[in-house]
Amino acid sequence: MLKQILSKLPRKLPKADRDSAGSDSGNTTTNLGSGFQCTNVGSALSSKLNVVKRVSSAVFPTSTATGVEAVEAHLSFKDVSNSQKQNLFVSKLNLCCEVHDFNDPDKQDIKRQALIELVDFVSAGSAKFTEPAIAALCKMCAVNLFRVFPPKYRSNCAGGETEDEEPMFDPAWSHLQIVYDLLLRFISYSSLDAKVAKKYIDHSFILRLLDLFDSEDPRERDCLKTILHRIYGKFMVHRPFVRKAVSNIIYRFVLETERHNGIAELLEIFGSVISGFALPLKEEHKMFLWRAMIPLHKPKSIGIYHQQLTYCVVQFIDKDPKLASTVIKGLLKYWPVTNSQKELMFISELEEILEMTSMVEFQKIMVPLFRRLGCCLNSSHYQVAERAHLLWNNEHILNHVSHNRQVILPLVFSALERNAKNHWNQAVLNLTLNLRRMLSEMDEELVIACQRKLEEEDSRLSVAAEKRRLTWERLEIAAGLQH
């Protein structure tokens, strides 16, 4: 019984543990049991001991915190010696890891001031990013930036934020902006050791950063765009992963949700990435065009990012002109049938692509292309019809048409004839007459032949229609006699 009681009594600490848990030079330390220590500083301490205290291993990993001493975070950089500034830098980063409620303005102001001081310190070029500093900065950015956006704040529109929709602004932006600024300056720092930094700006960090592109706040997406572009430039080892991760975002957007706020910004980054691809293009890059870029023409919300998408597509064709026919086939595959505004975008993009298309590539797709353009010329939506007519004013396109007129003119002639007889819009009617005149000047004999063939076709259709009418009459008479 006595042994059982004695076994429950606390044992004496070993000497080494007593020394580490005891007070140093008059400091009375109480362990709170949570990994942090609360320290009361004695009045007899020197000014240096008033400033320096040991950083808790709960703030930084053991591997990076060993031997690191942090200066009291409330001090200013100008109030400490040069040897202590790096430690103060880490302490202020530690302070900024605390996320406060906006109902506590005092703590928010202290944190905001610390963030501003950190940005100024890095901007001055005084920072030396040792591994503990890199770890602390990445952790602070992660704590403050990485968050899940509540579904109730998402747009009700199928495509996320639309052109006419008012953007939502994050109330925490005053703090987030400074954190983003600090992260950008850190990544752009000329003396930053990328080999060390890549251990903390790793695949997990990049994925969480990419998740933030779905933010409703356009200011945040703009900051993210710049930061991701710098990461892509700084960390070459991460480039394949970034491309794959962005492809996955696009696949999910196109195939599943059709809801994402940051597609335009991601495409803007990739516009410059594509321009830097080496020649000849790798198969991986061509697959990105076929599987990600071209299917992006399908969603209804294309208007939000169409300008950036067109730029990316044009960059691909500029790198490899043989891709032009493939891209045009993709456009024809996703060509809108009932969405006139989307159709106008497609025609504009088509014009840019055709300007870069060689004769060989043009001939590969001219038959399905001009069948589709014939429908556009005859569209009852006057803007679509007008835009399709204006394509013929482009000298490069007209040159391709002229060399292949024997194939192309029969495909569009019937649409022009129907317009001349029936189109309700006077502007479209005038454009049709001008185009017919231009084609006659190009090859009058071919136009006459097309007109004769069209008349024969109309006559044949009229005869067939009359036969059907007479057949139905006979059937009706026969059915009446049976009753």
C-alpha positions as a printed Julia matrix, in Angstrom:
483×3 Matrix{Float64}:
   0.0    0.0      0.0
   2.81   2.41     0.95
   4.61   1.62    -2.33
   1.49   2.41    -4.33
   1.13   5.81    -2.62
   4.83   6.64    -3.12
   4.65   5.68    -6.81
   1.98   8.35    -7.39
   4.1   11.15    -5.91
   5.92  13.42    -8.47
   9.53  12.41    -8.91
  12.43  14.83    -8.75
  13.4   16.3    -12.08
  16.82  15.32   -13.46
  19.42  18.06   -13.18
  19.33  18.9    -16.89
  15.54  19.27   -16.84
  15.66  21.38   -13.65
  18.15  23.72   -15.28
  16.1   24.15   -18.46
  12.84  24.65   -16.55
  14.33  27.03   -13.99
  14.83  30.82   -14.12
  17.68  32.54   -15.94
  19.39  35.54   -14.34
  16.42  36.55   -12.25
  13.65  35.55   -14.69
  10.74  33.82   -13.0
   9.2   31.48   -15.57
   5.91  29.62   -15.31
   5.21  26.82   -17.8
   1.58  27.05   -18.95
   1.59  23.47   -20.26
   0.6   24.49   -23.78
   4.0   24.81   -25.37
   4.27  28.55   -24.66
   5.93  30.15   -21.62
   4.83  33.2    -19.66
   7.89  35.15   -18.45
   8.04  37.86   -15.77
  11.16  39.94   -16.13
  12.94  41.05   -12.96
  13.78  44.73   -12.42
  17.48  43.99   -12.05
  17.9   42.62   -15.58
  20.22  44.34   -18.01
  18.79  46.13   -21.05
  19.86  43.26   -23.31
  18.03  40.64   -21.25
  15.04  42.96   -21.26
  14.98  42.53   -25.03
  15.89  38.91   -25.77
  13.92  35.78   -24.98
  13.92  32.22   -26.33
  11.52  31.45   -29.18
   9.07  28.68   -28.4
   9.35  25.52   -30.48
   5.57  25.69   -30.88
   6.01  28.67   -33.25
   8.7   27.2    -35.51
   9.7   23.63   -36.28
  12.48  22.26   -34.07
  14.82  21.99   -37.02
  14.61  25.69   -37.8
  14.12  27.11   -34.32
  17.24  25.66   -32.73
  19.46  28.45   -31.5
  17.14  31.21   -32.73
  16.53  34.09   -30.39
  13.75  36.58   -31.02
  13.6   40.19   -29.98
  10.46  41.53   -28.29
   8.05  42.12   -31.17
   6.8   45.52   -29.94
  10.2   47.13   -30.51
  11.0   49.09   -33.66
  13.77  48.04   -36.01
  15.55  51.36   -35.41
  15.64  50.68   -31.65
  17.72  47.5    -31.86
  21.24  46.78   -33.03
  21.97  45.4    -36.49
  22.75  41.98   -35.02
  19.28  41.83   -33.44
  17.28  43.05   -36.45
  16.99  39.61   -38.03
  15.72  38.2    -34.72
  13.23  41.07   -34.4
  12.08  40.29   -37.95
  11.24  36.72   -36.88
   9.52  37.94   -33.69
   7.26  40.31   -35.64
   6.38  37.51   -38.04
   5.48  35.39   -35.0
   3.28  38.19   -33.65
   1.47  38.47   -37.01
   0.59  34.76   -36.92
  -2.16  35.63   -34.44
  -5.51  36.1    -36.17
  -7.7   38.58   -34.28
 -11.39  39.3    -34.4
 -12.33  42.56   -36.11
 -14.22  43.49   -32.95
 -10.85  44.01   -31.27
  -9.5   47.11   -33.08
  -6.56  47.6    -30.69
  -5.02  44.23   -31.48
  -5.79  44.7    -35.14
  -3.92  48.04   -35.14
  -0.89  46.47   -33.42
  -0.8   43.67   -35.98
  -1.27  46.07   -38.89
   1.6   48.25   -37.64
   3.84  45.17   -37.31
   3.01  44.12   -40.87
   3.84  47.58   -42.21
   7.18  47.53   -40.36
   7.97  44.1    -41.87
   7.24  45.35   -45.39
   9.39  48.46   -44.86
  12.25  46.34   -43.49
  12.2   43.99   -46.5
  11.79  46.91   -48.93
  14.89  48.59   -47.5
  16.94  45.53   -48.5
  18.09  44.92   -44.93
  16.57  41.47   -44.53
  18.67  38.34   -44.71
  16.38  35.41   -45.3
  17.88  32.63   -43.23
  15.99  29.34   -43.08
  14.2   30.22   -39.78
  13.12  33.57   -41.3
  11.86  31.86   -44.48
   9.95  29.28   -42.42
   8.44  32.0    -40.21
   7.4   34.17   -43.15
   5.79  31.3    -45.05
   3.93  30.22   -41.92
   2.69  33.77   -41.27
   1.46  34.09   -44.87
  -0.24  30.69   -44.67
  -2.01  31.53   -41.4
  -3.3   34.88   -42.69
  -4.06  34.1    -46.34
  -5.12  30.48   -46.65
  -8.82  30.12   -45.91
 -11.93  28.47   -47.31
 -14.46  30.8    -48.92
 -17.98  30.27   -47.51
 -20.42  29.04   -50.18
 -22.99  31.69   -49.21
 -20.62  34.4    -50.47
 -20.36  32.76   -53.89
 -22.23  34.17   -56.85
 -25.57  32.6    -57.78
 -24.59  32.89   -61.43
 -23.44  29.68   -63.07
 -20.12  31.17   -64.07
 -19.12  32.97   -60.9
 -18.62  36.7    -61.2
 -20.14  38.08   -64.42
 -19.36  41.22   -66.38
 -22.41  43.03   -65.0
 -22.16  41.72   -61.45
 -20.77  43.9    -58.67
 -17.62  42.33   -57.19
 -17.53  41.52   -53.48
 -14.79  43.13   -51.4
 -13.25  41.34   -48.42
 -13.55  43.39   -45.18
 -10.14  42.05   -44.09
  -8.42  43.45   -47.18
  -6.58  46.18   -45.25
  -4.55  43.39   -43.57
  -4.51  40.91   -46.43
  -3.08  43.49   -48.82
  -0.03  44.05   -46.61
   0.54  40.3    -46.22
   0.36  39.88   -50.0
   2.77  42.79   -50.43
   5.21  41.18   -48.01
   4.96  37.79   -49.75
   5.56  39.42   -53.14
   8.61  41.32   -51.92
   9.94  38.15   -50.29
   9.63  36.08   -53.49
  11.09  38.91   -55.58
  14.05  39.41   -53.2
  17.22  39.21   -55.26
  19.32  37.43   -52.62
  16.65  34.88   -51.68
  18.07  31.34   -51.8
  15.52  29.49   -53.94
  16.96  26.11   -52.9
  16.07  26.82   -49.26
  12.82  28.66   -49.97
  11.4   25.83   -52.12
  11.25  23.65   -48.98
   8.58  25.98   -47.59
   7.03  27.3    -50.82
   6.3   23.69   -51.74
   3.53  21.92   -53.66
   1.13  22.17   -50.72
   1.77  25.93   -50.39
   1.23  26.45   -54.14
  -2.03  24.45   -54.14
  -3.42  26.53   -51.26
  -2.35  29.68   -53.1
  -4.15  28.51   -56.24
  -7.31  27.87   -54.19
  -7.37  31.59   -53.38
  -7.89  32.46   -57.06
 -11.57  31.69   -56.45
 -11.79  34.78   -54.23
 -14.7   37.13   -54.91
 -12.39  40.12   -54.37
 -10.77  41.23   -57.67
  -8.0   43.02   -55.72
  -6.95  39.75   -54.12
  -6.96  37.91   -57.45
  -4.8   40.63   -58.95
  -2.21  40.23   -56.16
  -2.28  36.44   -56.54
  -1.71  36.77   -60.28
   1.52  38.7    -59.73
   2.73  36.4    -56.93
   2.08  33.16   -58.85
   3.86  34.59   -61.88
   6.92  35.4    -59.72
   6.85  31.94   -58.14
   6.77  30.4    -61.61
   9.77  32.5    -62.61
  11.75  31.99   -59.4
  11.25  28.29   -58.75
  11.93  26.41   -61.99
  11.54  23.07   -60.2
   7.86  23.89   -59.5
   6.92  24.85   -63.08
   5.56  21.45   -64.22
   3.54  21.18   -61.03
   2.05  24.68   -61.47
   1.03  23.88   -65.05
  -0.57  20.61   -63.98
  -2.39  22.22   -61.02
  -3.8   25.03   -63.2
  -4.87  22.44   -65.81
  -6.8   20.59   -63.09
  -8.58  23.82   -62.08
  -9.6   24.38   -65.71
 -10.74  20.75   -66.16
 -12.95  20.99   -63.09
 -14.33  24.35   -64.23
 -15.16  23.12   -67.74
 -16.31  19.58   -66.98
 -17.99  19.92   -63.57
 -18.78  23.28   -62.01
 -18.54  26.06   -64.65
 -18.01  28.19   -61.55
 -14.72  29.92   -60.77
 -13.82  33.56   -60.22
 -10.17  33.45   -61.23
 -10.04  31.88   -64.71
  -9.23  35.24   -66.35
  -6.29  35.84   -64.0
  -4.93  32.3    -64.44
  -5.11  32.68   -68.23
  -3.36  36.03   -68.01
  -0.44  34.35   -66.24
  -0.34  31.58   -68.81
  -0.32  34.06   -71.68
   3.2   35.07   -70.7
   4.14  31.48   -69.74
   3.2   30.21   -73.22
   5.24  32.96   -74.88
   8.28  31.58   -73.03
   7.87  27.97   -74.2
  10.89  26.6    -76.03
  10.64  25.34   -79.62
   9.7   22.82   -80.78
   6.71  22.7    -78.44
   6.65  19.74   -76.08
   3.76  17.29   -76.37
   2.74  18.31   -72.83
   2.19  21.9    -73.97
   0.14  20.84   -77.0
  -2.02  18.66   -74.73
  -2.6   21.71   -72.53
  -3.93  23.55   -75.6
  -6.18  20.68   -76.72
  -7.48  19.6    -73.32
  -7.65  22.89   -71.41
  -7.56  25.95   -73.7
  -9.96  24.83   -76.43
 -12.65  23.38   -74.07
 -12.67  26.75   -72.27
 -14.75  27.98   -75.23
 -17.67  25.9    -74.0
 -18.88  27.59   -70.73
 -21.54  30.29   -70.87
 -19.37  32.64   -68.82
 -16.68  32.84   -71.52
 -17.23  36.6    -71.78
 -15.37  37.11   -68.48
 -12.14  35.57   -69.71
 -12.42  35.49   -73.53
  -9.86  38.23   -74.1
  -7.22  36.35   -72.06
  -8.18  33.03   -73.68
  -7.78  34.48   -77.18
  -4.35  35.82   -76.23
  -3.25  32.36   -75.01
  -4.52  30.66   -78.18
  -2.79  33.23   -80.39
   0.47  32.69   -78.45
   0.28  28.96   -79.14
  -0.26  29.51   -82.88
   2.55  32.07   -82.92
   4.84  29.37   -81.48
   3.63  26.66   -83.85
   1.56  27.85   -86.89
   0.57  24.23   -87.65
  -1.76  24.38   -84.64
  -4.07  26.88   -86.39
  -6.25  24.26   -88.12
  -6.58  22.3    -84.85
  -7.71  25.4    -82.98
 -10.26  26.32   -85.66
 -11.68  22.77   -85.55
 -12.04  23.23   -81.78
 -13.87  26.54   -82.29
 -16.25  24.9    -84.75
 -16.87  22.06   -82.29
 -17.95  24.48   -79.54
 -19.57  27.05   -81.86
 -22.65  28.54   -80.1
 -26.02  27.96   -81.73
 -28.36  30.16   -79.67
 -26.0   32.58   -77.89
 -25.44  35.53   -80.23
 -23.05  37.43   -77.96
 -20.87  34.36   -77.66
 -21.0   33.94   -81.45
 -19.67  37.47   -81.88
 -16.7   36.59   -79.64
 -15.99  33.47   -81.68
 -15.98  35.42   -84.97
 -13.58  38.01   -83.52
 -11.24  35.28   -82.26
 -11.52  33.49   -85.59
 -10.36  36.6    -87.43
  -7.25  36.86   -85.25
  -6.44  33.18   -85.84
  -7.03  33.36   -89.62
  -4.62  36.29   -89.86
  -1.88  33.9    -88.63
  -3.0   30.87   -90.65
  -0.91  29.64   -93.56
  -2.47  28.57   -96.85
  -1.81  24.88   -96.13
  -3.54  25.0    -92.73
  -6.37  27.13   -94.15
  -7.13  24.54   -96.82
  -7.47  21.82   -94.17
 -10.48  23.5    -92.53
 -11.95  25.84   -95.16
 -14.98  23.65   -96.04
 -16.47  23.26   -92.51
 -15.35  26.81   -91.67
 -17.18  28.53   -94.53
 -20.26  26.37   -94.08
 -20.44  27.81   -90.57
 -19.66  31.36   -91.79
 -22.41  30.99   -94.39
 -24.89  30.45   -91.53
 -23.46  33.52   -89.79
 -23.83  35.66   -92.95
 -27.5   34.66   -93.03
 -28.09  35.09   -89.26
 -31.26  36.9    -88.23
 -29.22  38.58   -85.46
 -27.97  41.61   -87.34
 -24.74  42.0    -85.31
 -23.67  38.42   -86.05
 -24.47  38.83   -89.77
 -22.7   42.19   -89.86
 -19.56  40.83   -88.13
 -19.43  37.85   -90.5
 -19.57  40.18   -93.51
 -16.76  42.33   -92.13
 -14.42  39.31   -92.07
 -14.18  39.66   -95.86
 -12.61  43.11   -95.45
  -9.51  41.49   -93.95
  -6.86  41.38   -96.7
  -5.17  38.22   -95.41
  -8.47  36.31   -95.23
  -9.6   37.66   -98.6
  -6.32  36.53  -100.16
  -6.92  32.97   -98.87
 -10.51  33.09  -100.16
  -9.38  34.34  -103.57
  -6.94  31.44  -103.99
  -9.62  28.92  -102.98
 -12.69  30.62  -104.45
 -13.76  27.56  -106.47
 -14.45  25.78  -103.17
 -15.52  28.68  -100.94
 -17.92  30.7   -103.11
 -20.44  27.87  -103.64
 -20.53  27.37   -99.85
 -21.61  30.96   -99.06
 -23.43  32.07  -102.23
 -26.84  30.78  -101.23
 -26.62  32.66   -97.9
 -25.86  35.9    -99.78
 -28.81  35.34  -102.13
 -31.2   34.75   -99.24
 -29.93  37.9    -97.54
 -30.42  39.97  -100.69
 -34.04  38.81  -100.95
 -35.21  38.48   -97.36
 -32.95  40.01   -94.66
 -34.8   42.47   -92.46
 -31.82  44.69   -91.55
 -30.85  47.37   -94.06
 -27.21  47.54   -92.92
 -26.8   43.79   -93.44
 -28.55  44.07   -96.82
 -26.1   46.78   -97.93
 -23.11  44.7    -96.76
 -24.44  41.69   -98.68
 -24.77  43.68  -101.91
 -21.23  45.04  -101.45
 -19.86  41.54  -100.86
 -21.64  40.16  -103.93
 -20.18  42.98  -106.02
 -16.7   42.24  -104.66
 -17.03  38.53  -105.45
 -18.22  39.36  -108.98
 -15.12  41.48  -109.5
 -12.99  38.62  -108.13
 -14.45  35.97  -110.52
 -17.55  36.94  -112.49
 -17.81  33.62  -114.32
 -17.79  31.68  -111.04
 -20.48  33.93  -109.54
 -22.69  33.41  -112.64
 -22.12  29.66  -112.4
 -23.04  29.69  -108.69
 -26.18  31.69  -109.46
 -27.21  29.28  -112.23
 -26.61  26.29  -109.97
 -28.61  27.94  -107.16
 -31.52  28.58  -109.55
 -31.43  24.96  -110.68
 -31.37  23.82  -107.07
 -34.31  26.09  -106.21
 -36.23  24.77  -109.22
 -35.51  21.17  -108.21
 -36.67  21.86  -104.67
 -39.85  23.52  -105.98
 -40.65  20.46  -108.14
 -39.99  18.15  -105.17
 -42.21  20.28  -102.93
 -45.05  20.2   -105.54
 -44.77  16.4   -105.76
 -45.04  16.1   -101.98
 -48.09  18.37  -101.99
 -49.87  16.32  -104.65
 -48.98  13.07  -102.84
 -50.52  14.36   -99.61
 -53.66  15.48  -101.49
 -54.11  11.99  -102.98
 -53.61  10.41   -99.55
 -56.21  12.73   -98.0
 -58.72  11.91  -100.79
 -58.11   8.21  -100.39
 -58.54   8.43   -96.63
 -61.82  10.35   -97.13
 -63.22   7.69   -99.52
 -62.56   4.95   -96.95
 -64.74   6.77   -94.39
